[in-house]
């Protein structure tokens, strides 16, 4: 892929991300669930934007998730495990409602798998 095409792709992603973030913000009662995906891993955070604090972080690099995922799992399955773990941990911390921030990514594939798994475990958004 040429560098011009790549920069255009990144610019479009940042524009989508900015457009979404104008409308979405997290509070202590209803934090923002934000998703970041790299080529190998997926990360999910619960963020309180009013106080500027991250309440909870779960990724494929978290110890409990890393043991479940292993090397043989598909990336979509790993995203489902991350979503389920995030929901369980947030419910333990008495956080049941969140605002979903897909961070400029399409609601498809790993992002969708993470969201659906979190919903199945009892998180509401």
Secondary structure as the mmCIF struct_conf table of DSSP 4:
data_model
#
loop_
_struct_conf.conf_type_id
_struct_conf.id
_struct_conf.beg_label_comp_id
_struct_conf.beg_label_asym_id
_struct_conf.beg_label_seq_id
_struct_conf.end_label_comp_id
_struct_conf.end_label_asym_id
_struct_conf.end_label_seq_id
HELX_RH_AL_P HELX_RH_AL_P1 UNK A 3 UNK A 23
BEND BEND1 UNK A 28 UNK A 30
STRN STRN1 UNK A 32 UNK A 37
BEND BEND2 UNK A 39 UNK A 40
STRN STRN2 UNK A 42 UNK A 48
TURN_TY1_P TURN_TY1_P1 UNK A 49 UNK A 52
STRN STRN3 UNK A 53 UNK A 59
TURN_TY1_P TURN_TY1_P2 UNK A 60 UNK A 61
BEND BEND3 UNK A 62 UNK A 62
HELX_RH_AL_P HELX_RH_AL_P2 UNK A 63 UNK A 69
TURN_TY1_P TURN_TY1_P3 UNK A 70 UNK A 72
BEND BEND4 UNK A 73 UNK A 73
HELX_RH_AL_P HELX_RH_AL_P3 UNK A 75 UNK A 92
TURN_TY1_P TURN_TY1_P4 UNK A 93 UNK A 94
STRN STRN4 UNK A 97 UNK A 97
STRN STRN5 UNK A 99 UNK A 101
TURN_TY1_P TURN_TY1_P5 UNK A 103 UNK A 104
BEND BEND5 UNK A 107 UNK A 108
TURN_TY1_P TURN_TY1_P6 UNK A 109 UNK A 109
HELX_RH_AL_P HELX_RH_AL_P4 UNK A 110 UNK A 120
TURN_TY1_P TURN_TY1_P7 UNK A 121 UNK A 122
STRN STRN6 UNK A 124 UNK A 124
#
